[in-house]
Amino acid sequence: MIYLDNSATTKPYKEVLETYVTVSEKYFGNPSSLHALGLDAEKVLTRSREVVAEILGVKAKEIIFTSGGTEGNNLAIKGIAHEHSTRGKHIITSVVEHASTYETFSELESKGFDVTYVPVNVLGKISVDDIKKAIRPDTVLVSLIHVNNETGTIQPVGEVGQMLKEYRKVFFHVDHVQGITKVPLTIKKHHIDLCTISGHKFHGVKGTGALYVREGINLSPMLHGGVQEAKLRAGTENVPGIAALAKALRMTIDKSINELANLRQLQQIAIDGLNEIEGIVLNSGVGEGHAPHIVNFSIPGAKPEVVIQALSHQGVYVSTKSACSSKISSPSRVILEMGLGNQRAESAIRISFSFETTDEEIKTFLKIMKEEVPKLLQVMR
Ligand SMILES: Cc1ncc(COP(=O)(O)O)c(C=O)c1O
């Protein structure tokens, strides 16, 4: 098996699953219970929060555990929009956001909010100046994806954060789901108020995530009930999943220290190899401004579902757009917004690596592509 769909999800580390099982067995008490079992579970929760906070360079009380990236993004965006709507109803974002924020903005628009979508250039990058120009007296939030899930383009969120220092009433949310462990981001230095991460993108288990909420920021909660997670997310906490997330984050960050350069090399091998295959056009870039774990390319004229099935038969797993939109056969919104045209947007394929991806796997993938692409092109003619 050659798994090249790590931006959709990663395989949980064995140690992470062991943590999940141990915590489920030994610390099954409800962390809100007052007896010893409850207190033991609460200790696991506290420790996990401290680990995540330390890695993100923030305070433990600024971490809210969620069910993943979608929930974190919804909570951050709707939470700010509803809580601060008396001050203003204008939000700024980009045209290349993940569905979990894009659809959230559509929903807010239907409720009377006004959203400005800044454009991107041919590399998929926004301009800080466009964000600045879009700010109005009634702007309450700027929300940006850090690393694009389809192309790996890195948005200049650090520069946006610095620029927003002048606008103290405008909150800044970053969707860091694809960036965490691959593209470093210093939350405090860059004046980020809210930041979303998701456990299953770094070898944790599915249904886990965290939202950083800067101390002092008020959000309107989406779930009402108990007082868990600083009253921002009612409901009994997923203690085993949270402990697994903390373990996975620790392990993946530790690996990243030595492995990031290797990941860049793998990406270069993949790009060089794909460039040599007739019929393939690269949609994503390489080097600075681009995450090391994502490569996007098109085989104009080929149906991506057919390419995916052909590769799947050979034990190679890749994807079209983001996992949550890949079952909808429409052109990639991100590739269209980059101005690369309908044909490329309709035939875009994404490969994505983890620190577990090897040199050999990339070489085998390229060998299979060299054999399969001419066959696919033949069928189309
Ligand atoms: C950039 C980005 N944001 C948010 C999400 C949603 O995360 P989750 O699958 O944990 O809901 C994803 C998932 O693909 C993503 O890539």
The ligand as a Gaussian input file, in Angstrom:
#p B3LYP/6-31G(d) Opt

LIG

0 1
 C       -7.885000      23.204000       6.067000
 C       -8.905000      22.331000       6.708000
 N       -9.751000      22.869000       7.603000
 C      -10.684000      22.126000       8.224000
 C      -10.812000      20.777000       7.972000
 C      -11.881000      19.991000       8.679000
 O      -11.296000      19.174000       9.653000
 P      -12.086000      17.901000      10.242000
 O      -12.006000      16.827000       9.204000
 O      -11.336000      17.563000      11.486000
 O      -13.469000      18.344000      10.528000
 C       -9.962000      20.176000       7.041000
 C      -10.117000      18.748000       6.696000
 O       -9.811000      18.306000       5.613000
 C       -8.975000      20.968000       6.395000
 O       -8.160000      20.440000       5.500000

